[in-house]
Amino acid sequence: MQLLTESFIRSSFINASRKEVKDMTLPAGFDELTEADWQAHDVFGWRDPKFARRAYVIIPQRDGDPIGIALKQAESSARARAMCNWCRDVRLPNEVALWSAKRTGDAGRRGNTVATLVCLEFQCSRNVRNDMPPAYEGYDVVAARERRIDELQLRAAGFAEGLLNGG
């Protein structure tokens, strides 16, 4: 992901009110993030320390600038262990939560939302970079990691598309 500034992040949200964006708290240590830190993020997400069930995610779009999405965590949690829909990490202790986001436009004003299961602390970019044990002799671990990174980017961008296009 490209290096992002606070002003760009605040202006990138597609489903948040001006007040929600103004009240948003950036993650601790945001100002110390280096270009290398940004390169290690395919999606950049964080929980708001001021609001218990609120979070934000910045998702790069393949044909444009990254967009920001305000998320709300479901009040209840799953009874069984769930898998993140973005990184598909299955290793413990990866906690997953149901996050919902208001759609854009008229649908969002009517209260329509899109929801997905995502890592509770948005560690998806780190998870896809963890090498899995080789599945068989000759298994290309590097190619598998690159494929997981690409798939994370596609799934997150697809979630954002669903908010924009009502799909």
N, C-alpha and C positions, 0 to 999 in steps of 0.2 A: 504494500500500500504506500502511496505517496505521503510525504510529510504534510501533516495537516495542522493548521493554526486554530486557536480557540474561536476566532471570528468566523473562519470558514465552517467549522463544525456547527456553530450556533446558527449559521445561515443555511445549512444543508438539510434541515429537518422538513420532511414532507407531510407529516401527520401530527404535528404538535402546534399548539397555539403559541402566540408570542409570549404569553405569560409562562407557559410551561418551559419554553426555551430559556427565558430570563431566569426562572427559578432553578434551572438545571445546574447541578454541581459536576464539574469535570472530575475525572478520577485523580486520586492522590498521585503526585509525581508526574502529572501531565507535562509540566514545563521542562522536566528533565529528560523527556523522551528524545532519543537521538534518531538520526536517519536509519541506522541499523535496526533500532527497535521497531520503527514503522515498517521496514521491509519484512519483518517477521510476522506481520499481521495481514491476514487475508480479509478479516473482518475485525473491527475494533469495537468492543462492547464493554460496558461497565454498569454496575448497579449504582443508583444514586444513594449516597449515605444519608441524605435528609429525608428521603421518602422510602419506606420499607419495601414496597412492591414495585417500584419504578426502576426502569433501566433504559439504556440507550445503546444503539448500535449504529456504526457507520459502515456502510456496505459499498464497495467500489462497483461501479457499473461498467460493463465491457465497452459501452459506446458513449461514455460521458463521465462527468465528475461523480465522486462518491456522494451517496445520499444518506441522511440521518433518519433514523426511525425511533420513535418513542415506544417503549414496550411496557406492558403491565403484567406482573406475575399473577397467575391464578391463585386464589385463596387456598385451595386444597391441593394436596400433592397426590401423586399416583400411589396406589397400593403396592404395585409391583415395580420392579426396577425397569426404568425406561431408558431408551437409547436416544441420544441427540440426533435430530434429523439433519443437522448440518455437517458435523464431523463424523458421525456414525461410530464414535469411540465406544468400545464396550468394556474397557478395563475399569476396574474399581480403583478408587472410590469416586468416580466421575458422577457427580450429582446433576440431575437434569430437572428442569422445571418447564411448565407450560407457560409460554409467553404469548400475549396477544397484542395486536397493534391495530389501531383504527385505520380504516381504508381512507384514501384521499377523496376529495370532492364530495358530491352529494351523498354517496354511500356512507362515508365517514360521518357526515353530519346527521345521518339517520341512525347512527350507532353501529353500523356494520364493522366487523373486525375480521382479522385473519389471525390464526393462532398456530403455533408450532412448538415442538419440544426442542429446547436448546440447553446447552450446558449452563448450569446455574451461575457460574462466574465467567462465562464467555471465553473459556480457554480453548476454543475450537482450533484456533491457529496453531497453538502449541501441540494439541493432540494429534493433528494430522502430520506433524513433523516428527513425531515419535516413531522410530522404525519398529515395525512388527517383526517377530521372529520369522526367518525364512520358511515359507510354506513347504518347500521342497528343494532339493539340491539344484542349484543353478537359478533359483528365484532372484529376480532383479529387485532388490530392496529399494534402491534409489528411484527406479521407475515407478514402483508402487507408491512411494512417498509423493512423488510429483503428481501422480494420478489422484491421490487423496486430496492434495492441495487444490488441484483443478476442480474436483468434485465439490469441495467445500465452497469455492467461489461460485460455482454454478448454482448450487442449492440456495445459498444466501441471496444471490442476485434474483433467483426465481421467487423467493419469498417477497423481495422488494417489488418485483413486477406484479405480483398478486395484489399488492396494496395499491399500486398505480392504476392497473388495468381492470380491477374488479374480478380477476381470475383467481 
